[in-house]
Amino acid sequence: MSTSKAFRRAKPFLAVLFLQFGLAGMDILSKAALNEGMSNYVFVVYRHAIATIVIAPFAIILDKKVRPKMTKAMFGKIMLLGFLEPVVDQNLYIMGMKNTTATFAAAMCNVLPAITFVMACIFGLEKVKLKSIRSQAKIGGTLTTVGGAMLMTLVKGPVIDLIWTKGRTGTHISQGNGGLDLQHSVRGSLMITAGCFSWACFMVLQAITLETYPAELSLTAWICLMGTLEGGVVALVMERGNAAVWNLNLDTKLLAAVYSGVFCSGLAYYVQGIIMKDRGPVFVTAFNPLSMIIVAILGSFILAEQMYLGRVIGAFVIVAGLYLVVWGKSKDYKSETKTLLGDVQKAANSVQMIESSNHNHNHEENHKVVTINGTE
């Protein structure tokens, strides 16, 4: 296999890994900004305003030839997309994080693959045949991934002494119910779960929209713009009479807004849109639990957080689940490619037969003309 072909096959996997590293960084920065008193409503507005400013120029220039005409139905879908993820999901997720911790919020988001899988099946974006091995692998892998994430969250186990954490006092973020008020945990869990449902709706609707609006950059810019406008209305209502919340300085609040806007809204919407056109929404969300592993590893290095045996076991379970999902999706991809190639071959044969028939018909007509002329 050539290097270029191997890289082409690896691109979707590298892209989703990039997304998960970006989301892991967003969790840490967002929590820091919230701890400094930033309003979640204002944070969402600034985040998408920055994303719009960054993405829009590229969309205007690069999508000029591929951008389809805007219709009322398409604009309605874009408005709904801008409401589902930028406004509903992100505000609920951040409010849930306020009531819990960043690690707990990241763990709760691992129900996303299961919700997306069910919704993709309902809307026909994912084909499931219970007797098929690849379908069984996708279902089992999704459940295994969610189970591994919950294992990382709920099972602590003994502390694993790592060389780079010895002698360092780190910030420990408690997981599960330990260290968290029960009322806040339940409230935060419900908010994050509701946000994940909205996020799954967004992913499925984005995949459907890209079928008739195949300009990823333009769609990303529209979503960010709608998120800014709709989120701005919500923020003005919820923060009325409190103009101070809109102030930004050169601090963590600004850094969190810029980072989240550029990487987790602008680039993330665009990259996941490209992947979904080829592999579907389930493939994108199946890698979501990796963010917990990334947070755990980076936390042990940067923040000197303690590593627990439960986290390590949960990480291995997540990897096993991801392997099953990716294996099932790869079989789907190969099957769809073979079917497409077969259809193309049939179409080519049909065209060849028609051309051959026309050629024979023309030859017969010419022969008749020659015969008539010869008779005369």
C-alpha positions in Angstrom: 0.0 0.0 0.0 1.4 3.4 -1.0 2.0 6.1 1.5 -0.6 8.4 -0.1 -3.3 5.7 0.0 -2.5 4.9 3.6 -2.7 8.6 4.6 -6.0 8.9 2.7 -7.5 6.0 4.7 -6.1 7.3 8.0 -7.5 10.9 7.5 -10.9 10.3 9.1 -9.3 8.8 12.2 -6.7 11.6 12.5 -9.5 14.2 12.1 -11.7 12.7 14.9 -8.6 12.5 17.2 -8.0 16.2 16.5 -11.6 16.9 17.5 -11.2 15.0 20.8 -8.0 16.8 21.7 -9.7 20.1 21.0 -12.8 19.3 23.1 -10.6 18.1 26.0 -8.8 21.5 26.0 -12.1 23.3 25.8 -13.4 21.6 29.0 -10.4 22.7 31.0 -10.4 26.3 29.7 -14.2 26.7 30.0 -14.2 25.5 33.6 -11.4 28.0 34.4 -13.4 30.8 32.8 -16.5 29.9 34.6 -14.6 29.8 37.9 -13.6 33.4 37.2 -17.3 34.4 37.0 -17.9 34.3 33.3 -21.6 34.0 32.3 -22.3 30.8 30.3 -24.7 32.7 28.1 -22.2 35.4 27.2 -19.5 32.8 26.7 -21.6 31.0 24.1 -22.2 34.3 22.2 -18.5 35.4 22.2 -17.4 31.9 21.2 -19.6 31.8 18.1 -19.0 35.4 17.2 -15.2 34.7 17.0 -15.9 31.5 15.1 -18.0 33.4 12.5 -15.3 36.0 12.1 -12.7 33.4 11.5 -14.6 31.0 9.2 -16.8 33.4 7.1 -14.0 34.8 4.9 -12.8 31.3 3.9 -16.4 30.3 3.2 -17.1 33.3 1.0 -13.9 32.7 -1.1 -13.5 28.9 -1.1 -17.2 27.9 -1.4 -18.1 30.3 -4.2 -18.4 27.6 -6.9 -20.0 24.9 -4.8 -22.4 26.9 -2.6 -26.0 26.1 -3.6 -28.8 28.7 -3.7 -30.3 29.4 -0.3 -34.0 28.4 0.1 -36.5 28.9 2.9 -36.4 25.3 3.9 -32.6 25.3 4.0 -32.5 28.5 6.0 -35.0 26.9 8.5 -32.6 24.0 8.9 -29.7 26.3 9.5 -31.6 28.3 12.1 -32.5 25.0 13.9 -28.9 23.8 13.7 -27.8 27.2 15.2 -30.2 26.7 18.0 -29.7 23.0 18.8 -25.9 23.0 19.4 -24.6 26.5 20.0 -27.5 27.6 22.1 -29.2 24.6 23.8 -26.5 22.0 24.0 -23.6 24.4 25.0 -25.6 26.3 27.6 -27.0 23.1 29.2 -23.5 21.5 29.1 -21.8 24.5 30.7 -24.6 24.9 33.4 -24.2 21.2 34.1 -20.4 21.7 34.4 -21.1 24.5 36.9 -23.0 22.1 39.1 -20.4 19.4 38.9 -16.8 19.3 37.5 -15.2 19.4 34.1 -14.2 15.7 34.4 -17.7 14.7 35.4 -19.2 16.7 32.5 -16.8 15.0 30.1 -17.8 11.6 31.4 -21.5 12.3 31.2 -21.1 13.3 27.5 -20.1 9.7 26.7 -23.8 8.8 26.4 -23.6 10.8 23.1 -22.6 7.8 20.8 -25.5 5.8 22.0 -28.0 8.6 21.5 -26.6 9.4 18.1 -26.6 5.8 17.1 -30.3 5.4 18.0 -31.3 8.6 16.2 -29.2 7.8 13.1 -31.1 4.4 12.9 -34.4 6.2 13.2 -33.6 8.6 10.4 -32.1 6.0 8.1 -28.6 7.3 8.3 -27.3 4.1 9.9 -28.3 0.6 8.6 -28.7 -2.1 11.2 -29.4 -5.7 10.6 -29.4 -7.6 13.8 -28.3 -10.8 12.1 -25.3 -9.1 10.5 -22.0 -9.3 12.4 -21.0 -5.7 11.5 -24.3 -4.4 13.0 -23.8 -6.5 16.1 -20.2 -5.1 16.4 -21.5 -1.5 16.1 -24.2 -2.0 18.7 -22.0 -3.9 21.1 -19.1 -1.4 20.6 -21.4 1.6 21.3 -22.6 0.0 24.6 -19.1 -1.1 25.5 -17.8 2.4 24.9 -20.4 4.0 27.1 -19.9 1.3 29.8 -16.1 2.0 29.8 -16.7 5.7 30.2 -19.1 5.1 33.1 -16.5 2.8 34.6 -13.9 5.6 34.4 -16.3 7.9 36.2 -17.8 5.7 38.9 -15.1 3.2 39.8 -12.0 4.7 41.5 -9.9 1.8 42.8 -6.4 2.1 44.2 -4.0 5.0 43.2 -1.4 4.2 40.6 1.9 5.8 41.5 3.4 7.4 38.4 7.0 8.7 38.2 6.0 12.2 37.0 3.4 12.7 39.8 5.5 11.7 42.7 6.3 14.6 45.0 3.9 16.9 43.2 0.7 18.3 44.6 -1.9 18.5 41.9 -5.4 19.6 41.6 -7.7 16.6 42.1 -11.0 16.8 40.4 -13.4 14.3 42.1 -15.5 12.2 39.9 -19.0 10.7 40.2 -20.8 11.5 43.4 -17.7 11.5 45.5 -16.9 15.1 46.6 -20.0 16.4 44.9 -23.3 17.5 46.5 -26.0 15.0 45.5 -28.5 17.6 44.5 -26.0 19.4 42.3 -24.8 16.1 40.8 -28.4 15.1 39.8 -29.1 18.5 38.5 -25.9 18.7 36.5 -26.4 15.2 35.2 -29.8 16.0 33.9 -28.6 19.2 32.2 -25.7 17.4 30.5 -27.8 14.5 29.4 -30.4 16.9 27.9 -27.5 18.8 26.2 -26.2 15.5 24.7 -29.6 14.8 23.3 -29.6 18.2 21.6 -26.1 17.6 20.4 -27.1 14.2 18.9 -30.0 15.9 17.1 -27.6 18.5 15.8 -25.2 15.8 14.4 -28.0 14.0 12.6 -29.6 17.2 11.2 -26.1 18.4 10.0 -25.6 15.1 8.2 -29.0 15.4 6.5 -28.5 19.1 5.6 -25.1 18.3 4.0 -26.9 16.1 1.5 -28.6 19.1 -0.1 -26.1 21.8 1.0 -22.7 20.3 0.3 -20.7 23.4 1.2 -19.1 22.5 4.5 -17.4 25.9 5.2 -20.5 27.9 4.3 -22.7 25.7 6.5 -20.2 26.1 9.3 -20.2 29.9 8.9 -24.1 30.0 8.9 -24.3 27.8 12.0 -21.9 30.0 13.9 -23.7 33.2 12.8 -27.1 31.8 13.8 -25.7 30.6 17.1 -24.3 34.1 17.7 -27.6 35.8 16.9 -29.9 33.3 18.7 -27.5 33.0 21.6 -27.3 36.8 21.8 -31.1 37.0 22.3 -31.0 34.4 25.0 -28.1 36.1 26.8 -29.8 39.6 26.7 -32.9 38.1 28.3 -31.1 36.0 30.9 -28.5 38.7 31.8 -30.7 41.8 31.5 -29.6 44.6 33.8 -26.1 43.1 34.2 -24.0 44.8 31.6 -20.8 44.0 33.4 -21.0 40.3 32.3 -20.1 41.4 28.7 -16.7 42.8 29.7 -13.6 41.0 28.4 -10.0 41.5 29.4 -6.7 39.8 28.5 -7.4 36.8 30.8 -8.7 33.3 30.9 -12.1 34.4 29.8 -10.9 35.8 26.5 -8.6 32.8 26.0 -11.4 30.3 26.5 -13.7 32.2 24.1 -11.1 32.4 21.4 -9.9 28.8 21.8 -13.5 27.4 21.9 -14.6 29.6 19.0 -11.8 28.8 16.6 -11.1 25.1 17.4 -14.3 23.8 19.0 -16.9 25.6 16.9 -15.4 26.8 13.7 -13.0 24.0 12.9 -15.0 21.3 14.7 -18.2 21.9 12.8 -16.3 22.0 9.5 -14.2 18.9 10.2 -17.1 16.8 11.5 -19.2 17.8 8.5 -16.5 16.5 6.1 -16.2 13.2 8.0 -20.0 12.7 8.3 -20.4 13.1 4.5 -18.2 10.1 4.1 -18.6 8.0 7.3 -21.8 9.2 8.9 -22.6 10.8 12.3 -22.1 7.6 14.3 -18.4 7.3 13.3 -17.8 10.9 14.5 -19.5 10.5 17.9 -18.1 7.0 18.5 -14.7 8.6 19.3 -16.2 11.1 21.9 -15.2 9.0 24.9 -11.6 9.4 24.0 -11.7 13.0 25.4 -12.0 11.4 28.9 -8.8 9.4 28.3 -7.1 12.5 27.0 -8.2 14.6 30.0 -7.0 11.9 32.4 -3.6 11.6 30.8 -3.0 15.4 30.4 -4.3 15.9 33.9 -1.7 13.6 35.3 1.1 15.4 33.4 0.0 19.0 33.6 -2.0 19.2 36.8 -0.4 16.2 38.6 -3.8 14.6 39.1 -3.7 11.1 40.5 -4.3 8.2 38.2 -6.6 5.5 39.5 -6.9 1.8 38.5 -10.6 2.3 37.6 -9.6 5.0 35.1 -7.1 2.7 33.4 -9.5 -0.2 33.2 -12.2 2.1 31.9 -9.8 3.4 29.2 -9.0 -0.1 28.0 -12.8 -0.9 27.8 -13.4 2.3 25.8 -10.6 1.4 23.3 -12.1 -2.1 22.9 -15.5 -0.6 22.3 -14.1 1.9 19.8 -12.4 -0.9 17.9 -15.7 -2.8 17.5 -17.5 0.3 16.2 -14.7 1.2 13.8 -14.5 -2.4 12.6 -18.3 -2.5 11.9 -18.2 0.9 10.2 -15.2 -0.1 8.0 -17.2 -3.2 6.9 -20.1 -0.9 6.1 -17.8 1.4 4.2 -16.3 -1.4 2.1 -19.8 -2.8 1.4 -21.1 0.6 0.3 -18.0 1.1 -1.9 -18.5 -2.3 -3.6 -22.2 -1.5 -4.2 -21.4 1.9 -5.6 -18.7 0.4 -7.9 -21.2 -2.3 -9.0 -23.8 0.3 -9.8 -21.2 2.3 -11.8 -20.2 -0.8 -13.7 -23.8 -1.6 -14.5 -24.4 1.9 -15.7 -21.2 1.7 -17.9 -22.4 -1.6 -19.4 -25.8 -0.2 -20.1 -24.3 2.8 -21.9 -22.0 0.5 -23.9 -25.0 -1.7 -24.9 -27.0 1.4 -26.0 -24.1 2.7 -28.0 -23.6 -0.7 -29.6 -27.3 -0.9 -30.4 -27.3 2.5 -32.0 -24.2 1.7 -34.0 -25.8 -1.5 -35.3 -29.0 0.4 -36.1 -27.1 3.1 -38.0 -25.2 0.4 -39.9 -28.4 -1.3 -41.0 -29.9 2.0 -42.1 -26.8 2.8 -44.2 -26.9 -0.7 -45.7 -30.6 -0.2 -46.7 -29.7 3.1 -48.4 -26.9 1.5 -50.3 -29.1 -1.3 -51.4 -31.8 1.1 -52.6 -29.3 3.2 -54.5 -27.8 0.1 -56.1 -31.3 -1.0 -57.2 -32.0 2.3 -58.9 
